């Protein structure tokens, strides 16, 4: 059996509490570990399935104030891409 651990590297980063909660909930819904979800996300990005110039990755926050944007979770495409999406 191949010892994959010898070829692995540790990557450390920080997440906001909200980011971590989203990641954790996604992993639970899909019966995966956070490590598995992150590895899949990295592979998708590297393999070009995700457009790194997408406004979700490049736009500044839509508001400088703290707090929630009304209906942000439902209307995120409108806030990122405009009214006609």
Secondary structure, 3 states (H helix, E strand, C coil): CCCHHHHCCCCCCCCCHHHHHHHHHHHHHCCCCHHHHHHHHHHHHHCCCCCCCCHHHHCCCCCCCCCCCCCCCCCHHHHHHCCCC
